[in-house]
Amino acid sequence: MTDPRPRHDAAVSGMFGRIAGFYDLLNHTLSLGIDYYWRHVLARNVRVGSTNRVLDLAAGTLDVSLAIRRRFPQVQVPAMDFCPPMLQRGLHKLKGDNARAIMPVAADAKKLPLPDASWDAVLLDPPCSGWGTTDKNPQAIKRWQGDRLKPMLDLQRKLLTEASRLLRPGGKLVYSTCTTNVDENEGQVRFAVEGLGLEPIPLEPFPGFVFAAPELPGCEGTLRVDEGASNAQGFYIALLRKPGDSAAVPGLARGTAATAAYRAIPPAFLAEFGLSPALLPPGDLAVFEDSLHFLPAPALAHLPAAVRWQGMALGKASAQGLIPSARLRALLDPEPQRIPRLDVDDVPVLERLLQGGSLDTGLPGKEASLFWRGLPLGRLRLKAGRAVWSDR
């Protein structure tokens, strides 16, 4: 199949796909761990509006989305990226409520099938040249010069343009890079102001860095990390506002199919596995090919079928039926009706179970709910009364 994206976009996606497996390690190493703090800074400068939704437009391995959730536990974060291997790499980080509230979506963020003026908070940390990492990666400046840099600048402008389209009047955009290149930093802010009509909002300097003056007029209040004085990687951050007063947030147009095609499943069957349908938040259970997923209601209201998204994986689907994951502890019914409950208080016994050992329980049936001192842990498999911890 021919890739519909421009050649440079496909090359950038392919590059990130090839390094997805060690991207996080590379990021931590090149920044000497400062990237952890920088993501905290990005999240701190997000301005959450009345919808409690933040759109992460270049989400990568989901670290920034997670930082937003740590700062604002009430928000939903659709996390867009055009490189599926990067999103896939981040899936294992989604635990507990984050697995429901962060929605990884494989989509071209330059042209999203989302309504105009539908988001009051957008974060854009786009692909960049990485000039801010030259202390550890001296080839970055040589690699991204002249004609090689121009497609990167074009990509950033297209992402900014799409972010501007999606912002509600009064909505806020956080723009950030890990480069010291003025064209990717102040130059793009000037483009957003002069070309897109956004307004810069001055940011207060924060502890941990020394900041240099912006390198272009009209960018006062944006923050450029002084690499030398800070003894740190180069970073840049700007906060931009779309003029006007907050408007009503549009949802999907009538007749628009929500998310990908799926078969909705009544949740009552969960009780057969000691799970409580009442513990599910609003949304749908759905089957995609051979797996069972949960689709949160906010995502169904705002993500159309044109984006590739399947929600939170809950288990397997086969000709034998639906089998929820044995580790869905958040849905365990404290008073299961269909399977027995096993309560464990002894730590060595729990360790033996979790390390693959078996325990003679004398319980009937094929499965049992496992609780440790009242804390739900998951489901055990039973064979002739002997319990084994297994997710297979």
Buried (B, 14 or more C-beta within 10 A) or exposed (E): EEEEBBEBBBEBBEEBBEBBEEBBEBBBBBBEEBBEBBBBBBBBBBBBBEBBBBBBBBBBBBBBBBBBBEBBEEBBBBBBBBBBBBBBBBBEBBEEEBBBBBBBBBBBBBEBEBBEBBBBBBBBBBBBBBBBBBBEBEEBBEEBEEEEBEBBBBBBBBBBBBBBBBBBEBBBBBBBBBBBBBBBBBBBBBBBBEEBEBEBBEBEEBEEBEBBEBBBEEBEBBBBBBBEEBEBBBBBBBBBBBEEEBEEBEBBEEEEEBBBEBEEBEBEBBBBBBBBBEBBEEBBBBBBEEBBBBBBEBBBEBBBBBBBBBBBBBBBBEEEEBBBBBEBBBBBBEEBEBBBBBEBEEEEEBEBBEEEEBBEBEBEEEBBBBBBEEEBBBBBBBEEEBBBBEEE
